[in-house]
Amino acid sequence: MEDLADAIKVNIGECEHGEGCYGEGNLILFLIAGRMELFEEGQKYVLRRNDIVSISRNTNFCFTAGASSMYGMIEVPDRIFRIANGRNGFRILCNSCIESGPEYDELLVSVKRLICEQVLKTDHNLSFGNIGSICDFLNVLSEHFLKLSEDSEQKEIYYKERLRFINDYMQLRYNEQISLKDLAEKLYLSNAYLSRFFYKNYGETFTEVLTKIRVAHAADDLLSGDCSITETALQNGFSTPALFNKAFKKIYGVTPSEFRSHAKDGATRSRTQSPRQELSEETQLRVKILYFQEYLNSVGNSVPEMPVKAPDVDKISFIDGSEDDMVDRILKVQA
């Protein structure tokens, strides 16, 4: 019983601002008085007196509260339910800001009792009241709000759908003046959360990923079209030719003009890894373009880190060893 009492921690707070990420289980946030705005996983919730919201393990959150606000935070480690149920993957899902019912009334009573017992406790000795309030609270959570691992799988599906939406949105609208703010509004996320989401999943900022998509499409246009450098820049979302030149050279190591000039030279050389083929410089450049496009299309899976500069054709290595297949595809088109 003492282990159970030690595991469940209750804190009372009056801070106007706060943020955190609890890695050992779930947090139960209870607004005792006042008003609070909570931001969790990009979603905003407005809490009023007696509202209760759970925050899942390893979820970043932040909040702002009024000057007269008071709240309680109850830490519920995963091991409590793992011991009781003999399984992993449990999550507590409750949010009285968006739903209600008799189960929430029952939870509210148990939370109030637990907080009162902890606040009024004058020494470290356990009483039957302390133990009873903890058990009652855990029983209500277990009966009405405890979800199994299938919910985690559903969250993973939603996570992948978000990545797919981001990839499709950027590939379809790369030539427009889109911004992180525009995408955040489409996904109903805050700018700050989406910015963190990008860096976590892409290893780069929104602007860096968008620039690489634009450069890849622009390089393809330089090889297959006759537009000027300025027209190519504007048609692919760059506001000025100067920004286009700078971004292009950072990735490919040459300016757009040099890139197009090398492709038109028609010079050939043997391919070290595959002596049976001789590739023109245009083919080599197309391989480099496809390298970046395949990377961008596969973000969110297990992919190699995006290089700052396009690699030599001889050094390209895909996660499935398909570089030869890519060259064969290009040669068939050219034939």
N, C-alpha and C positions, 0 to 999 in steps of 0.2 A: 504493500500500500504506500509506503514511504517513497518507493521508486516512482510510482504513478504520480504522486503529488509533486515530486521534484521535476518530473518531465513536463507537466502542464504549467506553463509560466504565464502569469497575468500581469500586464503593465498598464498603468493609467497615464495618459499623456494630455498635455495642453498646448503643444507646439502648434504654431500656425502653418509651418511647412515641414514636410518630411519626405523621405524616400528610403527605399530599401529593397532587399531581395533575400527572402528566408530560404535557406537551402536544405533544411532538415525535415520539412513537412509542410503544413498549412498554417496560415495565419487567419484568425477570425477577428475582423475589425468591427467594433460595436460603438456607435456614436451615442454617447451618454447625454450630451447637450450641445446645442448650436447647430451649425451647418458645415458640411465638408464637401469638397470636390476631389474625387479619387480618380486617378488615371492608371489603368492597368491594361497591359498588352494593347496600348493604343486606344482603348475605350475609356470614355469619361462617364462617371456615375456621380450623381449628386445625392449625398447622404443627409438625411434629417434625423432628428431625435428618434432613437430606438431602431434605426436601420442597422442591419447586420450583413456584412459581405465577407466571403472567404477569398483568400489570395493563395493560389496554388504554389507548390514548391518551385523554386528557381524562377519565379516570375518577378520581373522588375515592376515597381510601382512607385508612385509619388502622390502627394496630396497637399491641398491647401485648406486650411480651416479658419473659421472666424475667430476673432479675438476672445470671445467668450465660450468657445467650444471646448468640450472635453470628450475624450474617447478612451476606449479600452482595447488592448490588443492581447489576444490569447494565442500562445504558441502551442500547436498540436503536432508533435513529431510523428513521422511515419511509423516509427517502431511501435507506437501504441496500438494501432490497428493491425499491424503485422503480427504482433504477439497474439492478439485476440482472434484473428481470423486465419492466421497461418499462411497468408498470401501477400505478395507485393503488388504495387501498382494501384493503390487506392488514392482517390482524390476527394476532397470535400468541395461540393459545389452548392453554394447558397448565396443568394443576392436578393435581399428584400427591396432593393431599388427597382427591380424589374418584375418581381413576382411576389405573390402573397398566398396565404392559406393557413389552415389550422396548425400545420407543422411549424410555420414561422412563429406563431403565437407560443407554441410549446418551446421552441428554441429560445425565444426572447426571455421567457420565465427562467429557463435554466442558466442562461448567460448572466442575467441580473443576479441570480442567487450566487453563482460562482464568483462574480466580481465582488459582491458584498462580503462574502466569506473571506476572500483574500485580502481585501482592503481593511476589514475590521479585525483581522487576525493580529493579536498583540504580541505573540511570541512564535517561535519556530516549531512548537509542539503541535502535532496533528490532533484534530478533534473529529468525532464522528460526523459533525456538520461539514467540515472541510472535505472529508472523503466522500460523503454523500453527494455534495454539490458537484464534485468532479465526475463521479460515476454517472450522475443524472445527465450532466452536460454531454459526456461521451456517448451515452446511450441514445440521446436524441439525435446527435450527429450520425451515429451508426445506423439508426433506423430510417432516417429520412433523407440524409444528405451525402452519404458515403457512396461513391461511384467506383466501379471496378475498372480494370485496365482497358476495357473496350473503349472507354471514354478517351483515354490517352491515344488510342489508335485513331479515333475520330479526329482528335486535335491534329495528329500528324497528317491526316488527309487534307484537312483545312489548310495546314501550313504549306503543303505542296501545291495546293490550288492557288494560294496567294503568290507563290513563286512563279507559277505558270502564268498567272494574270500579269505580273510585273514584266516577265519576259515578252509576252505577246504585246503588251501595251507599248513597250519601248521599241520593239522591232517594227510595229505598225506606224508609230508616230515619231520616230527618231528625227524625221526631217522637219518637224514642227518645233515651235519654241515651247517645249514642255518643261516643267520644273518639278522638283521634289514636292512642292506644295500641291501641284495639280494631281500628282499620283496619290498623295496622302489623302486628298479629298475623295478620290475615286474609291479608296480602300477604307474610308472612314477611320483613318489613323492620324495621330498627331505627327507633325514634322519631325519632332525629336525621336519618337519611337521608330518611324520609318527609316530615319537616318541610321540609327543603331542596327536595325534589321538588315539594311543594305550591307553595312560593314561586316556584320556577323556572317552573312551568307555569300557575299561576293568578294569579301576581302578588300573592297574599294568603296569609294563614295558613289552616290547616284551620278554625279557629274562625270566622274572618271569612266564609269561603265557606259553611260550614254555617249561619251566622246569616242570610245572604242567602237561602238556600234556604228556611229556616223562615219568614222574613218574607214571601216571595213567596206561599207557601201560606197563611199566615195572612191576608194581604190578600184572597186569593180567598175564604176562608171568611167574612171580614167582609162581603163583598158578597153572598154567596149564602146565608148562614146567619143564624140568630137567636141563636146562642150569645153569652153575655156575653164581655166582653173577657178576663176571667180564664180562662174555659173555653177560649177561642180560643188564649190563650197556652199553657196546659198541653197542649192537644191537638196543638200544633205544636212541642213539644220545649222550650219555655222553662220554666225552673224557677220563675220568679216573674213576676207581671204587670209589676213594675217594670223588669226586664230586657227584657221584651217591648216596653214603651213606649219605652224608651231606644233600642233597636235599630230599631224601626219609624220613629221620628221621624228618626233619623240617615239612613235611606234615603229615606223618602218626604217628609220635611219637615213632616209633621203627625203628631199622635198617632193611635192606632187609633180612638179615639172621634170625632175630627174627620174622619178618613178615612171612616168609616161615615156620619157625619152629612152630609158633602158629597155622598156617593153617593145618599142618600135624598132630598136636596133636589130632584133632578130638573131642576136648572137646565141650560139649553142655551146654547151659544154657537157662532158660526160658526168653522170651521176655516180658518185663514189660507191654508194650502197647498192646500186643496181646498174652495172655496166651495160646491160642489154638495152638500156634506153638512153637517148640523148634528149634532154629537155631544153626548149627555148627559154629565154629569160621570161617571156610572157607566161609560159606555163609555170615556171618557178614562182612568179609573183601571184598567180592564181591559187597555187597551193597555199601560199602564205595567207591569202585572203580567206580561203576556206578554213584554214587553221583557226583563225580568230572567230569566224562565224560559228564553227562547230563548238568552240569553247563557250561562246555567248549563248548558244542554244541549249547547252547542257548544264548551265549554272543551276545549282541546287542538287546535283548528283555528285559523285566522287570524281572530281576533275582536277587536273594539275593547276598550279597557280599560274595566273595570266602573266606572261612576261611583258616587260615594258617595251621591248623592241622585238620585232618579228624575227624568228630564228631563220637560219639558213635551211634550205629545203633538205639538205643532207642530215640535219640534226633534228628534224621534226619527229616527235614520237607521241602518238596518240595513246590513250589509255587502253585501247583494244588492239594496238599494233596495226592500224588500218591505213598507215600512210601510203603504202603501195596501192591499195584500193582507191584511194583518193586520186592519185596520179593517173591510174588507169581510167577512172571516170572522166577526168579532164581530157585525156588523150582521145578517148572515144568521141567526145563532143567535138573536139577539134578536127577529127578525121571526117 
